[in-house]
Amino acid sequence: MDRLANTVRPYAWGSTTLIPELLGTAPTGEPLAEMWMGAHPGAPSRIDRGAGETPLSDVIAADPSAELGDLAVAKFGPRLPFLLKVLAAGAPLSVQVHPNLAQAQRGYAAEESAGVPLDAPHRNYKDANHKPELICALTTFESMCGFRAPEESADLLAALDVDSLKPYVDLLRAHPEEAALREVLTAVLTADPHGMAVTVGETAAACARLGGDTYNAYASLAHHYPGDRGVLAAMLLNYVQLQPGEALFLGAGIPHVYLSGLGVEIMANSDNVLRCGLTPKHVDVPELLNIVRFEASDPGVLRPEASAAGEELYDTPIDEFRLSRYVRARGATATDLTARTPQIVLCTAGELELGDLRLAPGESAFVRAGEKAELSGTGTAFRATVVA
């Protein structure tokens, strides 16, 4: 197995403290948002097999079958199909959705045919893949995920007693679920920017007056993004507070936003994001409305399912990734992780040994398909692989 050297990306919404605390390093004052583990071309991990550091993507490309195994290559092609991250939110991310596979393929082909450069700020589809994802909390983790029932959103908005919100309340109460959600989100995203800024300001003040976890979360959004229409879009979503070890699975078309906290995130190897607010980046309203699933849903907080072997699995309907956790007590016997699929093992607490590698919190390793791998020591490890 190979120790991974990983890139930490300093996005503006990142926390200045959470990733340094995990790694045991001193904060620099710079926001650190995501540590990427995998072979994504944007920031591939690096390994050293004696000839200096080499991007993991290059190592895999040189011999996919040896690194990934024949099963994974046959099912997903000659690339690592998942990206593992440590995500540290110090401020809210954008409200966003991800396309399903067919939508991504169509959108990517259309933009390629139109000659839209991959790095163009108005480009929606960076690749032809879908981007289902799973976030597992390492600390208390705040997020918003999936639409509330329209009547619940109507009650939430009505309680604020803001005159300019009343048309949205009426729409939410006057139509069936799908039509109500579609009409209100469309109205929010296409409203006059000046009028919307005033409405968001009045809404934020009312949220601050009412208080409580939910209203305080929306007031915080408006503090970070004053006047942004994404604040009202987020008020249509379920507020969720995960405790350590709990997770959310986010399928195609489900609007969501991460607010604060540290988590382990895994996703299909894609960078396709459609945004609907809380961002200075491009918002393509017509395409977004084609992608969003306008249906109320329970956020579906996941808790791991334990096996007799000590593996705690976060069960999802996705084959491109499989995430599980091992919480090892002092003196526990070693666990055999050998598999016919590629793996990344991440230590998040304690001190662990993976074969002859010692892993401290925040350190990770790539395990080739079929390579003998035993996990020992005391602490917590996350294991990322595929279903093949």
C-alpha positions as CSV (number, residue, x, y, z in Angstrom):
1,M,0.0,0.0,0.0
2,D,1.1,3.6,-0.6
3,R,0.9,6.6,1.7
4,L,-1.0,9.4,0.1
5,A,0.3,13.0,-0.2
6,N,-2.9,15.0,-0.5
7,T,-3.8,18.5,-1.6
8,V,-5.8,20.8,0.8
9,R,-7.9,23.3,-1.1
10,P,-8.2,26.8,0.4
11,Y,-11.7,27.8,-0.7
12,A,-13.1,30.9,1.0
13,W,-15.9,29.0,2.8
14,G,-13.4,26.7,4.5
15,S,-12.6,26.7,8.2
16,T,-9.4,28.1,9.5
17,T,-9.2,25.6,12.3
18,L,-10.9,22.2,11.6
19,I,-8.4,20.6,9.2
20,P,-5.4,21.9,11.2
21,E,-6.9,20.4,14.4
22,L,-7.4,17.0,12.6
23,L,-3.8,17.1,11.3
24,G,-2.3,18.3,14.5
25,T,-0.8,21.4,12.8
26,A,-1.0,25.1,13.7
27,P,-3.6,27.2,12.0
28,T,-2.2,29.8,9.6
29,G,-5.4,31.9,9.4
30,E,-6.1,30.7,5.9
31,P,-9.4,29.0,5.3
32,L,-8.9,25.3,4.5
33,A,-11.9,23.7,2.9
34,E,-11.3,20.3,1.4
35,M,-8.5,17.7,1.5
36,W,-8.8,15.5,-1.6
37,M,-7.8,11.8,-1.7
38,G,-8.0,10.0,-5.0
39,A,-7.1,10.5,-8.6
40,H,-9.3,13.4,-9.7
41,P,-7.4,15.4,-12.3
42,G,-8.1,18.6,-10.4
43,A,-5.9,17.6,-7.5
44,P,-4.7,14.0,-7.6
45,S,-3.1,12.5,-4.6
46,R,0.6,11.6,-5.0
47,I,2.5,8.5,-4.1
48,D,6.2,7.5,-4.0
49,R,7.3,4.1,-5.0
50,G,11.0,4.9,-4.9
51,A,11.3,7.3,-7.9
52,G,9.8,10.4,-6.3
53,E,6.2,11.6,-5.9
54,T,3.9,10.7,-8.8
55,P,0.2,11.6,-9.2
56,L,-2.0,8.6,-8.4
57,S,-3.9,9.3,-11.6
58,D,-0.7,8.7,-13.6
59,V,0.1,5.5,-11.7
60,I,-3.4,4.1,-12.4
61,A,-3.3,5.1,-16.1
62,A,0.0,3.2,-16.5
63,D,-1.6,-0.1,-15.4
64,P,-5.3,0.1,-14.5
65,S,-5.8,-3.6,-14.0
66,A,-2.9,-3.9,-11.6
67,E,-4.0,-0.9,-9.5
68,L,-7.8,-1.2,-9.7
69,G,-8.3,-4.8,-10.4
70,D,-10.1,-6.4,-13.4
71,L,-13.5,-6.2,-11.7
72,A,-13.4,-2.5,-11.2
73,V,-12.0,-1.8,-14.6
74,A,-14.7,-3.9,-16.3
75,K,-17.4,-2.1,-14.5
76,F,-16.1,1.5,-14.3
77,G,-13.3,1.8,-16.8
78,P,-9.6,2.5,-16.3
79,R,-10.0,5.1,-13.6
80,L,-10.7,5.3,-9.9
81,P,-14.5,5.9,-9.8
82,F,-14.7,7.8,-6.5
83,L,-13.1,10.8,-4.8
84,L,-12.7,10.9,-1.0
85,K,-12.5,14.2,0.9
86,V,-12.2,15.7,4.3
87,L,-14.6,18.7,4.2
88,A,-14.3,21.6,6.7
89,A,-17.1,24.2,6.4
90,G,-16.5,27.4,8.3
91,A,-19.1,29.2,6.2
92,P,-22.1,28.0,4.1
93,L,-21.4,26.5,0.7
94,S,-23.6,27.3,-2.3
95,V,-27.1,25.8,-2.5
96,Q,-26.6,23.2,-5.3
97,V,-27.8,20.1,-7.0
98,H,-26.1,17.4,-9.1
99,P,-27.4,15.8,-12.4
100,N,-28.1,12.2,-12.9
101,L,-26.0,10.2,-15.3
102,A,-28.2,10.7,-18.4
103,Q,-28.5,14.5,-17.7
104,A,-24.7,14.8,-17.3
105,Q,-24.0,13.0,-20.5
106,R,-26.5,15.1,-22.5
107,G,-25.3,18.4,-20.9
108,Y,-21.6,17.6,-21.4
109,A,-22.2,16.6,-25.0
110,A,-24.2,19.8,-25.7
111,E,-21.6,22.1,-24.2
112,E,-18.7,20.2,-26.0
113,S,-20.6,20.5,-29.3
114,A,-21.2,24.2,-28.7
115,G,-17.5,24.7,-28.1
116,V,-17.8,26.0,-24.5
117,P,-14.4,25.9,-22.9
118,L,-14.1,23.6,-19.9
119,D,-12.8,26.5,-17.8
120,A,-15.5,28.9,-18.9
121,P,-17.3,30.4,-15.9
122,H,-20.7,29.8,-17.4
123,R,-20.0,26.1,-18.2
124,N,-22.3,23.7,-16.2
125,Y,-20.9,20.3,-17.1
126,K,-17.2,19.6,-16.6
127,D,-17.5,15.9,-17.4
128,A,-20.1,13.3,-18.5
129,N,-20.6,11.7,-15.1
130,H,-23.1,12.0,-12.3
131,K,-22.1,13.1,-8.8
132,P,-24.0,11.3,-6.0
133,E,-22.3,11.9,-2.7
134,L,-22.3,11.0,1.0
135,I,-21.2,13.2,3.9
136,C,-20.4,11.7,7.3
137,A,-20.0,14.0,10.2
138,L,-16.8,14.0,12.3
139,T,-18.0,16.9,14.4
140,T,-21.5,18.3,14.8
141,F,-22.3,19.1,11.2
142,E,-25.1,21.5,10.0
143,S,-26.7,21.3,6.6
144,M,-29.9,21.7,4.6
145,C,-31.0,18.9,2.4
146,G,-34.1,18.1,0.3
147,F,-37.4,20.0,0.1
148,R,-39.7,20.3,3.1
149,A,-43.4,19.6,2.5
150,P,-44.8,22.8,1.0
151,E,-47.2,23.4,3.9
152,E,-44.3,23.2,6.3
153,S,-42.3,25.8,4.3
154,A,-45.4,28.0,4.2
155,D,-45.7,27.9,8.0
156,L,-42.0,28.7,8.4
157,L,-42.3,31.7,6.1
158,A,-45.6,32.9,7.4
159,A,-44.3,33.0,11.0
160,L,-41.8,35.6,10.0
161,D,-44.6,38.1,9.2
162,V,-42.7,39.7,6.3
163,D,-45.1,41.2,3.7
164,S,-43.0,40.4,0.7
165,L,-42.9,36.7,1.6
166,K,-46.7,36.4,1.6
167,P,-47.0,35.6,-2.2
168,Y,-44.6,32.7,-1.7
169,V,-46.7,31.5,1.2
170,D,-49.8,31.6,-0.9
171,L,-48.2,29.7,-3.7
172,L,-47.0,27.0,-1.4
173,R,-50.5,26.5,0.0
174,A,-52.4,26.8,-3.3
175,H,-50.9,24.1,-5.4
176,P,-50.0,20.4,-5.3
177,E,-46.5,19.6,-4.0
178,E,-44.5,19.5,-7.2
179,A,-46.1,22.6,-8.7
180,A,-45.9,24.5,-5.5
181,L,-42.1,23.9,-5.1
182,R,-41.4,24.6,-8.7
183,E,-43.3,27.8,-8.8
184,V,-41.8,29.2,-5.6
185,L,-38.2,28.3,-6.5
186,T,-38.7,29.7,-10.0
187,A,-40.2,32.9,-8.6
188,V,-37.3,33.3,-6.1
189,L,-34.6,32.7,-8.8
190,T,-36.2,35.1,-11.3
191,A,-37.2,37.9,-9.0
192,D,-35.9,41.5,-9.4
193,P,-32.5,41.5,-7.7
194,H,-33.0,44.8,-5.9
195,G,-36.4,43.7,-4.5
196,M,-35.0,40.3,-3.6
197,A,-32.2,42.0,-1.6
198,V,-34.7,44.0,0.4
199,T,-36.8,40.8,1.0
200,V,-33.8,38.8,2.2
201,G,-32.8,41.7,4.5
202,E,-36.2,41.8,6.1
203,T,-36.3,38.0,6.3
204,A,-32.9,37.8,8.0
205,A,-34.0,40.4,10.6
206,A,-37.1,38.4,11.3
207,C,-35.2,35.1,11.6
208,A,-32.8,36.8,14.1
209,R,-35.8,37.9,16.2
210,L,-37.4,34.5,16.3
211,G,-34.1,32.6,17.0
212,G,-33.9,28.8,17.5
213,D,-31.6,26.5,15.6
214,T,-33.5,26.6,12.3
215,Y,-34.2,30.4,12.1
216,N,-30.6,31.2,13.4
217,A,-29.3,29.0,10.5
218,Y,-31.1,31.1,8.0
219,A,-30.0,34.4,9.7
220,S,-26.5,33.1,9.4
221,L,-26.9,32.4,5.7
222,A,-28.0,36.0,5.2
223,H,-25.1,37.3,7.2
224,H,-22.6,35.5,5.0
225,Y,-24.5,36.3,1.8
226,P,-26.5,39.5,2.3
227,G,-29.3,40.0,-0.2
228,D,-28.7,36.6,-1.9
229,R,-31.7,34.9,-3.3
230,G,-30.2,31.6,-2.2
231,V,-31.3,32.4,1.4
232,L,-34.9,32.1,0.4
233,A,-34.2,29.0,-1.7
234,A,-32.6,27.4,1.3
235,M,-35.7,28.1,3.4
236,L,-37.6,25.6,1.3
237,L,-35.1,22.8,2.5
238,N,-35.0,20.6,5.6
239,Y,-32.6,21.8,8.3
240,V,-30.4,18.9,9.5
241,Q,-27.9,18.7,12.3
242,L,-25.7,15.6,12.1
243,Q,-23.9,14.2,15.1
244,P,-20.5,12.5,14.7
245,G,-20.9,9.3,12.9
246,E,-24.2,10.2,11.2
247,A,-24.3,10.8,7.5
248,L,-26.4,12.1,4.6
249,F,-26.7,10.5,1.1
250,L,-27.4,13.1,-1.6
251,G,-28.7,11.7,-4.9
252,A,-29.3,13.4,-8.2
253,G,-31.5,16.5,-8.2
254,I,-31.6,16.9,-4.4
255,P,-30.9,20.5,-3.4
256,H,-28.6,20.9,-0.5
257,V,-26.2,23.2,1.3
258,Y,-23.5,22.5,3.9
259,L,-23.3,25.1,6.7
260,S,-20.6,24.2,9.2
261,G,-18.6,21.4,10.6
262,L,-16.0,18.7,9.7
263,G,-16.9,15.6,7.7
264,V,-15.7,12.8,5.5
265,E,-17.2,13.1,2.1
266,I,-17.2,10.6,-0.8
267,M,-18.6,11.0,-4.2
268,A,-18.5,9.7,-7.8
269,N,-15.5,11.1,-9.6
270,S,-17.2,14.2,-11.1
271,D,-17.3,17.9,-10.8
272,N,-20.8,18.7,-12.1
273,V,-22.6,21.2,-10.0
274,L,-25.7,23.4,-10.7
275,R,-26.0,26.2,-8.3
276,C,-29.0,28.2,-7.2
277,G,-27.6,30.7,-4.8
278,L,-25.2,31.7,-2.0
279,T,-22.4,32.1,-4.5
280,P,-20.9,34.6,-6.8
281,K,-20.5,31.9,-9.4
282,H,-22.8,31.3,-12.5
283,V,-26.4,30.4,-11.9
284,D,-28.1,28.8,-14.9
285,V,-31.7,29.1,-13.9
286,P,-33.4,27.2,-16.8
287,E,-30.9,24.3,-16.6
288,L,-31.1,24.2,-12.8
289,L,-34.9,23.9,-13.0
290,N,-34.5,20.9,-15.4
291,I,-32.2,19.1,-12.9
292,V,-34.0,19.7,-9.5
293,R,-36.3,17.0,-8.3
294,F,-39.4,18.9,-7.0
295,E,-40.5,16.6,-4.4
296,A,-40.6,16.8,-0.6
297,S,-38.4,14.3,1.1
298,D,-37.1,13.3,4.5
299,P,-33.3,13.9,4.7
300,G,-32.8,10.3,5.7
301,V,-30.0,10.5,8.2
302,L,-27.8,7.4,7.9
303,R,-26.3,5.6,10.7
304,P,-23.7,2.8,10.0
305,E,-24.7,-0.8,10.0
306,A,-22.2,-2.9,12.0
307,S,-21.0,-6.4,11.0
308,A,-19.5,-9.1,13.1
309,A,-16.1,-8.3,11.6
310,G,-16.2,-4.8,13.1
311,E,-17.0,-3.0,9.8
312,E,-19.7,-0.2,10.1
313,L,-21.2,0.3,6.6
314,Y,-22.9,3.4,5.3
315,D,-25.3,1.7,2.9
316,T,-26.1,3.6,-0.3
317,P,-27.6,2.7,-3.7
318,I,-24.4,3.6,-5.5
319,D,-21.8,1.3,-6.9
320,E,-19.1,3.9,-7.6
321,F,-18.3,4.2,-3.9
322,R,-18.7,2.2,-0.7
323,L,-17.8,3.9,2.6
324,S,-17.4,2.1,5.9
325,R,-15.9,2.9,9.3
326,Y,-13.8,0.9,11.8
327,V,-13.6,2.1,15.4
328,R,-10.8,0.0,16.9
329,A,-10.4,-0.5,20.7
330,R,-7.1,-1.0,22.4
331,G,-5.9,-4.6,22.1
332,A,-8.4,-5.5,19.3
333,T,-7.1,-8.1,16.9
334,A,-6.0,-7.0,13.4
335,T,-8.7,-6.7,10.7
336,D,-8.1,-8.0,7.2
337,L,-9.0,-5.4,4.6
338,T,-7.7,-7.3,1.6
339,A,-10.1,-6.9,-1.3
340,R,-10.3,-7.4,-5.1
341,T,-11.1,-3.7,-5.5
342,P,-9.0,-0.5,-4.9
343,Q,-9.2,1.1,-1.5
344,I,-8.3,4.3,0.3
345,V,-8.0,4.1,4.1
346,L,-8.2,7.3,6.1
347,C,-7.3,7.7,9.8
348,T,-9.5,10.2,11.6
349,A,-8.6,9.5,15.3
350,G,-5.9,7.6,17.3
351,E,-3.0,5.9,15.7
352,L,-3.4,3.0,13.3
353,E,-1.2,0.6,11.3
354,L,-2.1,-0.5,7.8
355,G,0.5,-3.1,7.0
356,D,3.8,-1.4,7.6
357,L,2.4,2.1,7.4
358,R,1.6,4.1,10.5
359,L,-1.4,6.4,10.1
360,A,-2.1,9.4,12.3
361,P,-5.3,11.5,12.1
362,G,-5.7,13.0,8.7
363,E,-3.3,10.5,7.0
364,S,-4.4,8.1,4.3
365,A,-3.2,5.3,2.1
366,F,-4.1,3.8,-1.2
367,V,-4.3,0.0,-1.3
368,R,-4.1,-1.7,-4.7
369,A,-6.7,-4.3,-5.7
370,G,-5.7,-7.7,-4.3
371,E,-2.9,-6.3,-2.1
372,K,-2.7,-7.8,1.4
373,A,-3.9,-5.2,4.0
374,E,-4.3,-5.6,7.7
375,L,-5.6,-2.8,9.9
376,S,-4.4,-2.7,13.5
377,G,-3.8,-0.2,16.3
378,T,-6.3,2.0,18.3
379,G,-8.5,4.6,16.6
380,T,-10.9,5.3,13.8
381,A,-10.5,4.6,10.1
382,F,-12.7,5.2,7.1
383,R,-12.5,2.8,4.2
384,A,-13.5,3.8,0.7
385,T,-13.8,1.3,-2.1
386,V,-16.3,0.3,-4.8
387,V,-19.0,-2.3,-5.4
388,A,-17.9,-4.5,-8.2
